[in-house]
């Protein structure tokens, strides 16, 4: 059993070579720094987790608020338009707004360059491919609905 393990750390270091003492001191400093970093991360993790939970809850409330506002707008439109026309108009308004805002967002990504520009191109291609499949189906559904 070494002297250090026997409970005499001072004597073990006194008889050790200078390089051994230096290595032991550096190891002690590194261990203490690792303990401090670990404690800092633990202290930061709890508030960050609570913050993320609050943000997620706020996002859910936002979705519910937008849904309520949409329902209110639909009820207002229904007061002077036929029900189907009011729903179609509101839906078209949302789709136009989404298209305009999406195009503006893609332009911003493209202007940023680098990987953002590549992401913008991939998103544009995916949206174009999806729209190419959805538009014929939605126009066929609209023709069926109007034909009845």
VOVEXTI-922446 format. One record per atom (N, C-alpha, C): residue in three letters; atom name; x, y, z. Coordinates in steps of 0.001 Angstrom, whole numbers. Each point is the difference from the previous one (the first is absolute). Layout:
<rs>
residuo,atomo,u,v,w
ala,CA,X,Y,Z $
...
</rs>
This chain:
<rs>
residuo,atomo,u,v,w
unk,N,846,-1161,0 $
unk,CA,-846,1161,0 $
unk,C,894,1227,0 $
unk,N,-332,994,-817 $
unk,CA,807,1212,-57 $
unk,C,-279,853,1210 $
unk,N,919,936,270 $
unk,CA,-178,888,1137 $
unk,C,-1219,889,-190 $
unk,N,-261,404,-1257 $
unk,CA,-1137,865,-276 $
unk,C,-1299,-730,293 $
unk,N,-76,-1279,-370 $
unk,CA,-1193,-789,253 $
unk,C,-153,-290,1481 $
unk,N,1100,-2,747 $
unk,CA,-52,-285,1423 $
unk,C,-406,1221,810 $
unk,N,-273,1095,-670 $
unk,CA,-465,1178,701 $
unk,C,1098,997,297 $
unk,N,1157,-110,-675 $
unk,CA,1090,942,206 $
unk,C,369,655,-1321 $
unk,N,-905,845,-577 $
unk,CA,274,593,-1295 $
unk,C,1171,954,19 $
unk,N,218,688,1092 $
unk,CA,1090,968,57 $
unk,C,1357,-664,-149 $
unk,N,223,-1100,698 $
unk,CA,1292,-695,-73 $
unk,C,216,-607,-1372 $
unk,N,-1109,-497,-632 $
unk,CA,146,-617,-1318 $
unk,C,449,1035,-1013 $
unk,N,-575,1183,76 $
unk,CA,386,1056,-940 $
unk,C,1390,525,306 $
unk,N,364,10,1262 $
unk,CA,1324,507,367 $
unk,C,1099,-915,-535 $
unk,N,-256,-1296,-47 $
unk,CA,1021,-942,-457 $
unk,C,-96,-264,-1503 $
unk,N,-1086,453,-651 $
unk,CA,-158,-241,-1434 $
unk,C,907,952,-771 $
unk,N,259,-357,-1253 $
unk,CA,837,849,-845 $
unk,C,-763,1263,-372 $
unk,N,697,1059,-405 $
unk,CA,-686,1242,-369 $
unk,C,-1003,-199,-1135 $
unk,N,288,-843,-961 $
unk,CA,-947,-228,-1092 $
unk,C,-1243,-718,494 $
unk,N,175,-921,935 $
unk,CA,-1168,-684,569 $
unk,C,-863,984,773 $
unk,N,658,891,784 $
unk,CA,-759,1001,753 $
unk,C,-732,938,-951 $
unk,N,687,432,-1088 $
unk,CA,-629,884,-977 $
unk,C,-1193,-680,-651 $
unk,N,147,-1267,-386 $
unk,CA,-1102,-742,-615 $
unk,C,-1162,-138,955 $
unk,N,296,-260,1268 $
unk,CA,-1067,-131,993 $
unk,C,-704,1332,217 $
unk,N,777,1097,48 $
unk,CA,-609,1319,171 $
unk,C,-878,375,-1193 $
unk,N,493,-268,-1206 $
unk,CA,-790,290,-1202 $
unk,C,-1267,-842,-14 $
unk,N,120,-1266,373 $
unk,CA,-1183,-872,43 $
unk,C,-1018,532,1003 $
unk,N,487,472,1171 $
unk,CA,-910,568,993 $
unk,C,-710,1237,-534 $
unk,N,738,873,-674 $
unk,CA,-595,1224,-570 $
unk,C,-1038,-361,-1061 $
unk,N,340,-960,-840 $
unk,CA,-935,-407,-1056 $
unk,C,-1257,-609,617 $
unk,N,177,-853,1017 $
unk,CA,-1175,-586,660 $
unk,C,-891,1083,609 $
unk,N,608,978,642 $
unk,CA,-778,1084,608 $
unk,C,-733,818,-1077 $
unk,N,660,269,-1115 $
unk,CA,-642,750,-1092 $
unk,C,-1159,-805,-594 $
unk,N,200,-1294,-156 $
unk,CA,-1066,-852,-533 $
unk,C,-1197,5,954 $
unk,N,278,-70,1314 $
unk,CA,-1090,71,988 $
unk,C,-757,1317,-113 $
unk,N,726,1096,-141 $
unk,CA,-638,1317,-109 $
unk,C,-833,112,-1270 $
unk,N,543,-472,-1118 $
unk,CA,-749,54,-1263 $
unk,C,-1244,-864,94 $
unk,N,142,-1180,583 $
unk,CA,-1147,-892,168 $
unk,C,-1081,670,849 $
unk,N,403,672,1070 $
unk,CA,-956,680,864 $
unk,C,-662,1175,-736 $
unk,N,789,742,-782 $
unk,CA,-559,1119,-765 $
unk,C,-1018,-498,-1016 $
unk,N,313,-1110,-673 $
unk,CA,-935,-555,-969 $
unk,C,-1281,-472,684 $
unk,N,154,-633,1152 $
unk,CA,-1185,-457,735 $
unk,C,-841,1189,450 $
unk,N,674,1066,460 $
unk,CA,-726,1195,434 $
unk,C,-706,683,-1170 $
unk,N,596,-57,-1196 $
unk,CA,-602,644,-1163 $
unk,C,-1075,-859,-650 $
unk,N,69,-1311,190 $
unk,CA,-934,-904,-680 $
unk,C,-1426,154,518 $
unk,N,-162,169,1289 $
unk,CA,-1349,105,557 $
unk,C,-731,1238,-515 $
unk,N,593,1189,97 $
unk,CA,-713,1166,-548 $
unk,C,-217,-102,-1515 $
unk,N,965,-598,-708 $
unk,CA,-164,-151,-1447 $
unk,C,-1162,-930,-300 $
unk,N,-123,-1093,751 $
unk,CA,-1113,-927,-199 $
unk,C,-1332,663,289 $
unk,N,-43,772,1082 $
unk,CA,-1233,727,332 $
unk,C,-307,1022,-1088 $
unk,N,1040,679,-483 $
unk,CA,-192,980,-1074 $
unk,C,-542,-639,-1261 $
unk,N,547,-1165,-362 $
unk,CA,-494,-699,-1185 $
unk,C,-1449,-453,177 $
unk,N,-323,-464,1188 $
unk,CA,-1389,-408,262 $
unk,C,-944,1197,-104 $
unk,N,430,1138,532 $
unk,CA,-829,1208,-96 $
unk,C,-163,454,-1452 $
unk,N,1082,-77,-779 $
unk,CA,-93,369,-1417 $
unk,C,-928,-944,-755 $
unk,N,79,-1289,287 $
unk,CA,-891,-954,-666 $
unk,C,-1453,267,374 $
unk,N,-249,320,1261 $
unk,CA,-1356,326,428 $
unk,C,-487,1275,-674 $
unk,N,890,984,-106 $
unk,CA,-360,1242,-687 $
unk,C,-326,-277,-1472 $
unk,N,744,-905,-626 $
unk,CA,-285,-369,-1386 $
unk,C,-1367,-652,-141 $
unk,N,-338,-869,943 $
unk,CA,-1329,-622,-12 $
unk,C,-1100,1034,164 $
unk,N,203,947,923 $
unk,CA,-987,1072,183 $
unk,C,-117,855,-1260 $
unk,N,1126,234,-669 $
unk,CA,-27,769,-1240 $
unk,C,-832,-706,-1059 $
unk,N,185,-1310,-142 $
unk,CA,-776,-766,-977 $
unk,C,-1490,80,332 $
unk,N,-341,-145,1277 $
unk,CA,-1409,100,397 $
unk,C,-550,1395,-256 $
unk,N,796,1019,256 $
unk,CA,-430,1373,-259 $
unk,C,-226,268,-1476 $
unk,N,883,-515,-832 $
unk,CA,-172,168,-1450 $
unk,C,-1246,-744,-463 $
unk,N,-232,-1177,550 $
unk,CA,-1211,-747,-347 $
unk,C,-1257,751,400 $
unk,N,14,590,1199 $
unk,CA,-1157,772,455 $
unk,C,-208,1238,-873 $
unk,N,1094,666,-356 $
unk,CA,-113,1178,-866 $
unk,C,-533,-390,-1377 $
unk,N,448,-1140,-497 $
unk,CA,-469,-475,-1293 $
unk,C,-1494,-313,51 $
unk,N,-431,-629,1073 $
unk,CA,-1424,-310,159 $
unk,C,-820,1286,79 $
unk,N,516,982,724 $
unk,CA,-694,1291,104 $
unk,C,-105,670,-1367 $
unk,N,1101,-2,-748 $
unk,CA,-24,602,-1339 $
unk,C,-989,-739,-896 $
unk,N,-38,-1314,93 $
unk,CA,-938,-779,-809 $
unk,C,-1435,341,372 $
unk,N,-300,102,1286 $
unk,CA,-1372,351,435 $
unk,C,-396,1387,-499 $
unk,N,967,926,16 $
unk,CA,-295,1355,-496 $
unk,C,-292,-25,-1501 $
unk,N,806,-773,-753 $
unk,CA,-232,-90,-1446 $
unk,C,-1337,-671,-294 $
unk,N,-358,-988,821 $
unk,CA,-1269,-703,-216 $
unk,C,-1208,895,256 $
unk,N,207,1099,689 $
unk,CA,-1135,879,288 $
unk,C,-478,727,-1262 $
unk,N,864,161,-1000 $
unk,CA,-450,660,-1227 $
unk,C,349,-767,-1272 $
unk,N,606,-1192,112 $
unk,CA,286,-849,-1160 $
unk,C,-572,-1390,258 $
unk,N,-303,-731,-1078 $
unk,CA,-411,-1398,191 $
unk,C,1134,-774,682 $
unk,N,-364,-1015,746 $
unk,CA,959,-761,796 $
unk,C,1180,-533,-803 $
unk,N,-278,-633,-1124 $
unk,CA,1072,-581,-812 $
unk,C,917,1068,-567 $
unk,N,-564,1112,-421 $
unk,CA,802,1085,-558 $
unk,C,880,620,1088 $
unk,N,-535,152,1202 $
unk,CA,781,557,1103 $
unk,C,1178,-919,338 $
unk,N,-258,-1301,88 $
unk,CA,1063,-958,309 $
unk,C,1036,-44,-1117 $
unk,N,-467,22,-1241 $
unk,CA,925,-22,-1136 $
unk,C,840,1266,-35 $
unk,N,-624,1134,234 $
unk,CA,740,1265,-7 $
unk,C,1055,53,1090 $
unk,N,-357,-437,1197 $
unk,CA,960,-6,1104 $
unk,C,1146,-966,-283 $
unk,N,-333,-1160,-529 $
unk,CA,1036,-983,-342 $
unk,C,927,551,-1073 $
unk,N,-573,617,-1022 $
unk,CA,826,590,-1061 $
unk,C,896,1100,562 $
unk,N,-529,798,901 $
unk,CA,810,1049,618 $
unk,C,1175,-581,770 $
unk,N,-250,-1058,755 $
unk,CA,1085,-650,735 $
unk,C,1047,-578,-954 $
unk,N,-467,-631,-1070 $
unk,CA,940,-599,-945 $
unk,C,839,1055,-709 $
unk,N,-622,1102,-380 $
unk,CA,750,1084,-648 $
unk,C,1022,580,974 $
unk,N,-427,240,1246 $
unk,CA,929,532,1000 $
unk,C,1159,-973,222 $
unk,N,-295,-1291,73 $
unk,CA,1057,-998,191 $
unk,C,964,-4,-1178 $
unk,N,-533,110,-1207 $
unk,CA,860,8,-1189 $
unk,C,896,1232,-21 $
unk,N,-572,1146,302 $
unk,CA,783,1251,-24 $
unk,C,1067,-34,1092 $
unk,N,-387,-363,1219 $
unk,CA,969,-48,1093 $
unk,C,1064,-1072,-235 $
unk,N,-404,-1143,-546 $
unk,CA,965,-1049,-317 $
unk,C,998,443,-1043 $
unk,N,-484,682,-1035 $
unk,CA,905,497,-1048 $
unk,C,975,1019,583 $
unk,N,-508,890,869 $
unk,CA,883,989,624 $
unk,C,1054,-687,874 $
unk,N,-403,-1022,735 $
unk,CA,946,-740,833 $
unk,C,1059,-704,-820 $
unk,N,-416,-607,-1113 $
unk,CA,969,-674,-870 $
unk,C,969,1000,-614 $
unk,N,-488,1183,-364 $
unk,CA,884,1031,-550 $
unk,C,1030,430,1046 $
unk,N,-434,115,1248 $
unk,CA,934,354,1073 $
unk,C,1064,-1082,172 $
unk,N,-410,-1261,-32 $
unk,CA,961,-1097,106 $
unk,C,965,-2,-1177 $
unk,N,-543,221,-1182 $
unk,CA,843,11,-1191 $
unk,C,998,1153,78 $
unk,N,-438,1160,495 $
unk,CA,885,1158,113 $
unk,C,1095,-239,1036 $
unk,N,-266,-829,1010 $
unk,CA,1001,-290,1026 $
unk,C,1157,-811,-570 $
unk,N,-263,-749,-1085 $
unk,CA,1051,-768,-660 $
unk,C,384,-1253,766 $
unk,N,1002,-685,-489 $
unk,CA,523,-1204,648 $
unk,C,-1033,-1093,134 $
unk,N,4,-643,1163 $
unk,CA,-912,-1112,234 $
unk,C,-1451,472,65 $
unk,N,-209,1263,370 $
unk,CA,-1360,538,20 $
unk,C,-580,47,-1409 $
unk,N,819,383,-977 $
unk,CA,-469,50,-1386 $
unk,C,-335,-1410,-502 $
unk,N,826,-984,372 $
unk,CA,-286,-1378,-406 $
unk,C,-1301,-484,637 $
unk,N,-209,349,1270 $
unk,CA,-1236,-372,684 $
unk,C,-1195,647,-692 $
unk,N,134,1263,-380 $
unk,CA,-1094,694,-688 $
unk,C,-332,-690,-1312 $
unk,N,1014,-415,-738 $
unk,CA,-241,-690,-1271 $
unk,C,-687,-1346,233 $
unk,N,427,-732,1046 $
unk,CA,-626,-1289,291 $
unk,C,-1462,177,405 $
unk,N,-278,1017,820 $
unk,CA,-1376,253,429 $
unk,C,-849,399,-1201 $
unk,N,519,877,-854 $
unk,CA,-741,429,-1192 $
unk,C,-322,-1196,-893 $
unk,N,966,-892,-189 $
unk,CA,-234,-1183,-831 $
unk,C,-1045,-927,631 $
unk,N,67,-172,1321 $
unk,CA,-972,-860,684 $
unk,C,-1403,590,-88 $
unk,N,-108,1316,187 $
unk,CA,-1314,655,-77 $
unk,C,-546,-85,-1416 $
unk,N,858,204,-988 $
unk,CA,-453,-93,-1396 $
unk,C,-494,-1398,-331 $
unk,N,729,-1002,466 $
unk,CA,-411,-1386,-264 $
unk,C,-1322,-313,688 $
unk,N,-153,454,1238 $
unk,CA,-1244,-238,730 $
unk,C,-1157,734,-655 $
unk,N,229,1255,-368 $
unk,CA,-1059,781,-648 $
unk,C,-400,-629,-1332 $
unk,N,968,-562,-708 $
unk,CA,-298,-665,-1264 $
unk,C,-923,-1202,179 $
unk,N,63,-645,1149 $
unk,CA,-885,-1133,264 $
unk,C,-1327,445,601 $
unk,N,15,1062,824 $
unk,CA,-1206,421,717 $
unk,C,-946,793,-899 $
unk,N,527,864,-826 $
unk,CA,-850,876,-814 $
unk,C,-969,-771,-900 $
unk,N,438,-1016,-747 $
unk,CA,-975,-740,-806 $
unk,C,-1080,-671,851 $
unk,N,394,-529,1150 $
unk,CA,-981,-654,870 $
unk,C,-981,1007,570 $
unk,N,490,1185,390 $
unk,CA,-906,992,578 $
unk,C,-907,607,-1057 $
unk,N,487,176,-1218 $
unk,CA,-878,532,-1045 $
unk,C,-1064,-1024,-383 $
unk,N,353,-1270,17 $
unk,CA,-1001,-1036,-272 $
unk,C,-1056,-26,1099 $
unk,N,435,166,1261 $
unk,CA,-955,32,1110 $
unk,C,-910,1212,-106 $
unk,N,557,1144,-414 $
unk,CA,-807,1214,-138 $
unk,C,-1016,-168,-1126 $
unk,N,412,-619,-1104 $
unk,CA,-951,-235,-1110 $
unk,C,-1115,-924,447 $
unk,N,336,-1043,770 $
unk,CA,-1029,-901,505 $
unk,C,-966,723,925 $
unk,N,543,862,867 $
unk,CA,-855,713,952 $
unk,C,-911,989,-723 $
unk,N,499,664,-1014 $
unk,CA,-809,974,-734 $
unk,C,-1007,-693,-920 $
unk,N,356,-1207,-454 $
unk,CA,-882,-735,-899 $
unk,C,-1232,-549,710 $
unk,N,3,-98,1296 $
unk,CA,-1127,-574,741 $
unk,C,-1111,942,130 $
</rs>
